[in-house]
């Protein structure tokens, strides 16, 4: 080949290696990672009363399943709620 063995007029495409974010569990391209790329909850989804931040308890049989479960950081009661914070993606390599 006259163009040095390279296809498409001598241009080689660089293979992008995507990484997995350990906070939001999404794959991302490290070259496009910015402070609004990752949406996550910085705290845990907990099971306790909103008004009593120290005592954990089991839900009773008559309690609705969402009554005492929420994200400790923002109070969202849906376990699938969008994260309340944004920041850079964080890889498992870091």
C-alpha positions as CSV (number, residue, x, y, z in Angstrom):
1,X,0.0,0.0,0.0
2,X,1.3,3.4,-0.9
3,X,-0.1,5.2,2.1
4,X,2.0,3.3,4.7
5,X,-0.5,0.5,5.2
6,X,-3.1,2.7,6.7
7,X,-6.7,2.6,5.5
8,X,-8.9,5.7,4.8
9,X,-6.2,8.0,3.5
10,X,-3.6,7.5,6.2
11,X,-5.8,8.3,9.2
12,X,-6.0,5.9,12.1
13,X,-8.9,6.2,14.5
14,X,-7.9,6.0,18.2
15,X,-10.0,3.4,20.1
16,X,-11.8,5.1,23.0
17,X,-11.6,3.1,26.2
18,X,-14.7,3.8,28.3
19,X,-14.5,3.5,32.1
20,X,-17.1,2.6,34.7
21,X,-18.0,5.1,37.3
22,X,-18.0,3.7,40.8
23,X,-20.6,6.2,42.0
24,X,-23.3,6.2,39.3
25,X,-22.3,2.8,37.7
26,X,-22.5,4.3,34.2
27,X,-19.7,4.0,31.6
28,X,-18.1,7.2,30.4
29,X,-15.4,8.6,28.1
30,X,-12.6,10.0,30.3
31,X,-11.9,12.8,27.8
32,X,-15.4,14.2,28.3
33,X,-15.6,13.9,32.1
34,X,-16.6,17.2,33.7
35,X,-18.1,18.4,37.0
36,X,-21.6,17.8,35.9
37,X,-21.1,14.3,34.3
38,X,-21.9,12.1,37.3
39,X,-25.3,12.5,39.2
40,X,-25.3,10.6,42.5
41,X,-26.4,10.5,46.1
42,X,-23.4,11.1,48.4
43,X,-25.2,9.3,51.3
44,X,-26.9,5.9,51.8
45,X,-30.6,4.9,51.3
46,X,-31.5,4.3,54.9
47,X,-34.5,2.9,56.8
48,X,-35.3,5.0,59.9
49,X,-37.7,7.7,60.9
50,X,-37.2,11.1,59.4
51,X,-37.8,12.7,62.8
52,X,-35.5,10.5,64.8
53,X,-32.1,10.5,63.1
54,X,-30.5,8.2,65.6
55,X,-32.8,5.2,66.0
56,X,-33.1,2.6,63.3
57,X,-36.1,0.3,63.2
58,X,-37.9,-2.3,61.2
59,X,-41.1,-1.4,59.4
60,X,-44.3,-2.7,61.0
61,X,-46.8,-4.8,59.0
62,X,-49.2,-1.8,58.6
63,X,-46.4,0.7,57.5
64,X,-46.2,1.5,53.8
65,X,-43.0,0.3,52.3
66,X,-41.7,3.9,51.8
67,X,-42.6,5.2,55.2
68,X,-39.1,5.1,56.7
69,X,-36.8,4.7,53.8
70,X,-35.0,7.7,52.2
71,X,-31.7,9.0,51.1
72,X,-29.9,10.4,54.1
73,X,-28.4,13.3,52.0
74,X,-31.6,14.8,50.5
75,X,-34.6,12.9,51.9
76,X,-35.8,11.4,48.6
77,X,-38.0,8.4,49.4
78,X,-37.7,6.7,46.0
79,X,-34.7,4.4,45.8
80,X,-34.5,5.1,42.1
81,X,-34.5,8.9,42.5
82,X,-32.0,10.9,40.5
83,X,-28.9,11.8,42.5
84,X,-29.0,15.1,44.3
85,X,-25.3,16.0,43.6
86,X,-23.2,16.2,40.4
87,X,-19.4,16.0,40.1
88,X,-16.7,14.2,38.0
89,X,-17.1,10.5,37.4
90,X,-14.8,8.5,39.6
91,X,-13.3,5.2,38.3
92,X,-12.4,2.1,40.1
93,X,-8.8,2.8,39.1
94,X,-8.6,5.9,41.3
